[in-house]
């Protein structure tokens, strides 16, 4: 994720840190953990400016397993909406922040 977010996005950094920890500990999800259901914009995109989008998602019930397949952690199913702030930088949108709103 690193090239896609700015240092202001603490949630992004947490996602990255968790992924790094899973790799270091030879752990993984047993299935796709998150499904994006819908993405909607708060208005027209304006290059050189900022943009906010809502991302409706479902966190699938899943397990984090180790290299032998043993369950390390169980993850419950949940639905939510994240508000994602974006900034146009060097010809691409970068994530500024992610906040769960529901």
Secondary structure, 3 states (H helix, E strand, C coil): CHHHECCCCHHHHHHHHHHHHHHHCCCEECCCCEEEEEEEECCCCCCCCEEEEEEEEEECCEEEECCCCCEEEEECCEEEEEEEEEEEECCEEEEEEEEECC
